[in-house]
Amino acid sequence: MPSPISIAIIGLGYVGLPLAVEFARKYPVTGFDIKLSRLNELKKGNDTTLEVSKAELNAVLSKAPAETGLYITSDPDDLAVANYYIVTVPTPTDKNHRPDLTPLIKASETIGQVLKPGDIVIYESTVYPGATEDDCVPILEQFSGLTYCTSALTSENSALSIRSALSTSHPLSTQHSPLSTFFVAIPPNASTPGTRSTPLQK
């Protein structure tokens, strides 16, 4: 029976790749990155960040996004099979030491184009308080035509499983702001209580 959970990891760096490999042991995972040289090395089973061994990576690589395992791609259309999106792109600083949200914004645009009602978006990237709600939510809404919801996560058993796995499977989840923001996608006319202090969902 196909898994009801399909995960997309946006950004396959030292945070995203270990998460992708961990989840790919049990679920279909689509690993997305725009850096072709990075994708080519991963497809050969090589991780230059040394976060994942060649044996671990080769054990989960798959040839289709709907299969259990890790499917690696740079094609945004391949993300459409997912119902969980985990953003792990870097958040660098500019020459004035201000956060550069460009990778986060681009990732939100990419996800927004394939987001469906009921999908969950998790921002694992390290950002300042309010950044995801102020900068990412409007982009997700603009590109998807959906509205974010702050009340659905606690009633989603599968979402709680994802949250638990993220918190325990990867040490960076506790070193950074853990699972900083959740979004559960819902139709635009649905009632959505808003808050900045609780996990957000679209």
C-alpha positions as a Markdown table, in Angstrom:
| # | Residue | x | y | z |
|---|---|---|---|---|
| 1 | Met | 0.0 | 0.0 | 0.0 |
| 2 | Pro | 1.4 | 3.4 | -0.9 |
| 3 | Ser | 2.4 | 5.6 | 2.0 |
| 4 | Pro | -0.1 | 8.4 | 2.8 |
| 5 | Ile | 2.9 | 10.6 | 3.6 |
| 6 | Ser | 5.1 | 12.0 | 0.9 |
| 7 | Ile | 7.8 | 14.4 | 1.9 |
| 8 | Ala | 9.7 | 17.0 | 0.0 |
| 9 | Ile | 13.0 | 18.4 | 1.4 |
| 10 | Ile | 13.9 | 21.8 | -0.2 |
| 11 | Gly | 17.6 | 22.2 | 0.1 |
| 12 | Leu | 20.0 | 19.3 | 0.3 |
| 13 | Gly | 22.8 | 20.8 | 2.4 |
| 14 | Tyr | 24.2 | 19.6 | 5.7 |
| 15 | Val | 20.7 | 20.0 | 7.3 |
| 16 | Gly | 18.4 | 18.9 | 4.6 |
| 17 | Leu | 20.3 | 15.8 | 3.4 |
| 18 | Pro | 20.4 | 13.9 | 6.7 |
| 19 | Leu | 16.7 | 14.6 | 7.2 |
| 20 | Ala | 15.9 | 13.4 | 3.7 |
| 21 | Val | 17.9 | 10.2 | 4.2 |
| 22 | Glu | 16.3 | 9.5 | 7.6 |
| 23 | Phe | 12.7 | 9.9 | 6.3 |
| 24 | Ala | 13.5 | 8.0 | 3.1 |
| 25 | Arg | 14.0 | 4.9 | 5.1 |
| 26 | Lys | 10.2 | 4.8 | 5.6 |
| 27 | Tyr | 8.5 | 7.3 | 3.3 |
| 28 | Pro | 8.7 | 8.6 | -0.3 |
| 29 | Val | 11.0 | 11.6 | -0.2 |
| 30 | Thr | 11.7 | 14.1 | -3.0 |
| 31 | Gly | 15.0 | 15.9 | -2.4 |
| 32 | Phe | 15.1 | 19.2 | -4.3 |
| 33 | Asp | 18.0 | 21.5 | -4.8 |
| 34 | Ile | 18.9 | 24.0 | -7.5 |
| 35 | Lys | 22.7 | 23.3 | -7.4 |
| 36 | Leu | 23.2 | 20.8 | -10.2 |
| 37 | Ser | 26.8 | 19.9 | -9.1 |
| 38 | Arg | 25.4 | 19.0 | -5.7 |
| 39 | Leu | 22.6 | 16.8 | -7.2 |
| 40 | Asn | 25.1 | 15.0 | -9.5 |
| 41 | Glu | 27.3 | 14.1 | -6.6 |
| 42 | Leu | 24.4 | 12.9 | -4.5 |
| 43 | Lys | 23.0 | 10.7 | -7.3 |
| 44 | Lys | 26.4 | 9.0 | -7.3 |
| 45 | Gly | 26.1 | 8.4 | -3.6 |
| 46 | Asn | 28.7 | 11.0 | -2.6 |
| 47 | Asp | 28.1 | 13.7 | 0.1 |
| 48 | Thr | 30.9 | 16.2 | 0.3 |
| 49 | Thr | 29.5 | 17.6 | 3.6 |
| 50 | Leu | 30.3 | 14.2 | 5.1 |
| 51 | Glu | 26.9 | 14.2 | 7.0 |
| 52 | Val | 25.8 | 11.0 | 5.3 |
| 53 | Ser | 27.9 | 8.0 | 4.3 |
| 54 | Lys | 28.0 | 6.6 | 0.8 |
| 55 | Ala | 26.4 | 3.4 | 2.1 |
| 56 | Glu | 23.6 | 5.2 | 3.8 |
| 57 | Leu | 22.8 | 7.4 | 0.8 |
| 58 | Asn | 23.0 | 4.5 | -1.7 |
| 59 | Ala | 20.6 | 2.5 | 0.5 |
| 60 | Val | 17.8 | 5.0 | 0.1 |
| 61 | Leu | 18.2 | 6.4 | -3.4 |
| 62 | Ser | 15.1 | 5.8 | -5.6 |
| 63 | Lys | 14.3 | 6.4 | -9.3 |
| 64 | Ala | 10.8 | 7.9 | -8.9 |
| 65 | Pro | 9.3 | 10.5 | -6.5 |
| 66 | Ala | 6.4 | 8.3 | -5.5 |
| 67 | Glu | 8.6 | 5.4 | -4.3 |
| 68 | Thr | 9.8 | 4.9 | -0.8 |
| 69 | Gly | 13.3 | 6.2 | -0.7 |
| 70 | Leu | 15.0 | 9.4 | -1.8 |
| 71 | Tyr | 14.4 | 10.8 | -5.3 |
| 72 | Ile | 16.8 | 13.7 | -6.1 |
| 73 | Thr | 15.7 | 16.4 | -8.5 |
| 74 | Ser | 16.0 | 20.0 | -9.6 |
| 75 | Asp | 12.6 | 20.0 | -11.3 |
| 76 | Pro | 10.0 | 21.9 | -9.3 |
| 77 | Asp | 7.2 | 19.8 | -10.9 |
| 78 | Asp | 8.5 | 16.7 | -9.1 |
| 79 | Leu | 7.5 | 18.3 | -5.8 |
| 80 | Ala | 3.8 | 18.1 | -6.6 |
| 81 | Val | 3.5 | 14.5 | -5.2 |
| 82 | Ala | 4.4 | 15.7 | -1.7 |
| 83 | Asn | 2.0 | 16.6 | 1.1 |
| 84 | Tyr | 4.7 | 17.7 | 3.5 |
| 85 | Tyr | 7.3 | 20.3 | 2.5 |
| 86 | Ile | 10.4 | 20.9 | 4.7 |
| 87 | Val | 12.4 | 23.9 | 3.9 |
| 88 | Thr | 16.1 | 23.6 | 4.9 |
| 89 | Val | 17.7 | 26.2 | 2.7 |
| 90 | Pro | 20.6 | 28.3 | 4.1 |
| 91 | Thr | 19.9 | 31.8 | 5.6 |
| 92 | Pro | 23.2 | 33.7 | 4.9 |
| 93 | Thr | 24.0 | 37.2 | 6.0 |
| 94 | Asp | 25.0 | 40.1 | 3.7 |
| 95 | Lys | 28.0 | 42.3 | 4.0 |
| 96 | Asn | 26.2 | 44.3 | 6.7 |
| 97 | His | 25.5 | 41.1 | 8.7 |
| 98 | Arg | 21.8 | 41.3 | 7.9 |
| 99 | Pro | 20.0 | 38.1 | 7.1 |
| 100 | Asp | 19.5 | 37.4 | 3.4 |
| 101 | Leu | 16.1 | 35.8 | 3.0 |
| 102 | Thr | 16.5 | 35.3 | -0.8 |
| 103 | Pro | 16.9 | 31.4 | -0.6 |
| 104 | Leu | 13.9 | 31.3 | 1.8 |
| 105 | Ile | 11.7 | 33.4 | -0.5 |
| 106 | Lys | 12.7 | 31.4 | -3.6 |
| 107 | Ala | 11.9 | 28.2 | -1.8 |
| 108 | Ser | 8.5 | 29.6 | -0.8 |
| 109 | Glu | 7.8 | 30.6 | -4.4 |
| 110 | Thr | 8.7 | 27.1 | -5.6 |
| 111 | Ile | 6.5 | 25.4 | -3.0 |
| 112 | Gly | 3.6 | 27.8 | -3.6 |
| 113 | Gln | 3.3 | 26.7 | -7.2 |
| 114 | Val | 2.6 | 23.1 | -6.2 |
| 115 | Leu | 0.8 | 23.6 | -2.8 |
| 116 | Lys | -2.5 | 21.8 | -2.4 |
| 117 | Pro | -5.2 | 22.1 | 0.3 |
| 118 | Gly | -4.2 | 20.0 | 3.3 |
| 119 | Asp | -0.5 | 20.2 | 2.6 |
| 120 | Ile | 1.9 | 21.1 | 5.4 |
| 121 | Val | 5.0 | 23.3 | 5.0 |
| 122 | Ile | 7.7 | 23.3 | 7.7 |
| 123 | Tyr | 10.4 | 25.9 | 7.8 |
| 124 | Glu | 13.4 | 24.4 | 9.4 |
| 125 | Ser | 15.8 | 27.2 | 8.2 |
| 126 | Thr | 17.0 | 29.5 | 11.0 |
| 127 | Val | 15.3 | 32.9 | 10.8 |
| 128 | Tyr | 14.5 | 35.8 | 13.1 |
| 129 | Pro | 11.1 | 35.8 | 14.8 |
| 130 | Gly | 8.2 | 36.7 | 12.5 |
| 131 | Ala | 10.2 | 36.2 | 9.3 |
| 132 | Thr | 8.2 | 33.2 | 8.1 |
| 133 | Glu | 4.9 | 34.8 | 8.9 |
| 134 | Asp | 5.8 | 38.2 | 7.5 |
| 135 | Asp | 7.9 | 37.2 | 4.5 |
| 136 | Cys | 7.0 | 33.6 | 3.5 |
| 137 | Val | 3.3 | 33.3 | 4.2 |
| 138 | Pro | 2.3 | 36.0 | 1.7 |
| 139 | Ile | 4.4 | 34.3 | -0.9 |
| 140 | Leu | 2.8 | 30.9 | -0.3 |
| 141 | Glu | -0.6 | 32.5 | -0.4 |
| 142 | Gln | 0.1 | 34.5 | -3.6 |
| 143 | Phe | 1.5 | 31.5 | -5.6 |
| 144 | Ser | -1.0 | 28.9 | -4.3 |
| 145 | Gly | -4.2 | 30.9 | -3.9 |
| 146 | Leu | -4.6 | 29.2 | -0.5 |
| 147 | Thr | -4.8 | 30.6 | 3.0 |
| 148 | Tyr | -2.7 | 29.6 | 6.0 |
| 149 | Cys | -4.3 | 28.0 | 9.1 |
| 150 | Thr | -2.9 | 28.0 | 12.6 |
| 151 | Ser | -5.2 | 25.3 | 14.2 |
| 152 | Ala | -4.9 | 22.1 | 12.2 |
| 153 | Leu | -1.6 | 20.6 | 13.2 |
| 154 | Thr | -2.5 | 19.3 | 16.6 |
| 155 | Ser | -5.4 | 17.3 | 15.0 |
| 156 | Glu | -3.1 | 15.7 | 12.4 |
| 157 | Asn | -1.6 | 12.5 | 13.7 |
| 158 | Ser | 0.7 | 12.2 | 10.7 |
| 159 | Ala | 1.9 | 15.8 | 11.2 |
| 160 | Leu | 2.8 | 15.0 | 14.8 |
| 161 | Ser | 4.7 | 12.0 | 13.7 |
| 162 | Ile | 6.7 | 14.2 | 11.3 |
| 163 | Arg | 7.4 | 16.7 | 14.1 |
| 164 | Ser | 8.5 | 14.0 | 16.5 |
| 165 | Ala | 10.8 | 12.4 | 13.9 |
| 166 | Leu | 12.3 | 15.7 | 13.1 |
| 167 | Ser | 13.0 | 16.5 | 16.7 |
| 168 | Thr | 14.7 | 13.2 | 17.4 |
| 169 | Ser | 16.4 | 12.2 | 14.2 |
| 170 | His | 18.5 | 15.2 | 13.6 |
| 171 | Pro | 20.5 | 17.1 | 16.3 |
| 172 | Leu | 20.2 | 20.4 | 14.4 |
| 173 | Ser | 16.5 | 20.5 | 15.2 |
| 174 | Thr | 17.4 | 21.3 | 18.8 |
| 175 | Gln | 20.3 | 23.6 | 18.1 |
| 176 | His | 18.3 | 25.8 | 15.8 |
| 177 | Ser | 14.8 | 27.2 | 16.3 |
| 178 | Pro | 13.2 | 23.8 | 16.1 |
| 179 | Leu | 10.5 | 23.5 | 13.4 |
| 180 | Ser | 10.1 | 27.2 | 13.5 |
| 181 | Thr | 6.9 | 27.5 | 11.5 |
| 182 | Phe | 4.2 | 25.1 | 10.3 |
| 183 | Phe | 1.7 | 25.9 | 7.5 |
| 184 | Val | -1.3 | 23.8 | 6.6 |
| 185 | Ala | -2.9 | 24.7 | 3.3 |
| 186 | Ile | -6.6 | 25.2 | 3.3 |
| 187 | Pro | -9.2 | 26.8 | 0.9 |
| 188 | Pro | -9.1 | 30.6 | 0.8 |
| 189 | Asn | -12.5 | 31.1 | 2.4 |
| 190 | Ala | -12.0 | 28.9 | 5.5 |
| 191 | Ser | -11.9 | 30.5 | 9.0 |
| 192 | Thr | -8.3 | 30.9 | 10.2 |
| 193 | Pro | -7.4 | 32.2 | 13.6 |
| 194 | Gly | -4.1 | 34.0 | 13.4 |
| 195 | Thr | -1.2 | 34.0 | 15.9 |
| 196 | Arg | 2.5 | 34.7 | 15.9 |
| 197 | Ser | 3.4 | 32.8 | 19.1 |
| 198 | Thr | 2.2 | 29.3 | 18.2 |
| 199 | Pro | 3.3 | 27.0 | 15.3 |
| 200 | Leu | 1.8 | 28.4 | 12.1 |
| 201 | Gln | 0.2 | 26.3 | 9.4 |
| 202 | Lys | -1.0 | 27.0 | 5.9 |
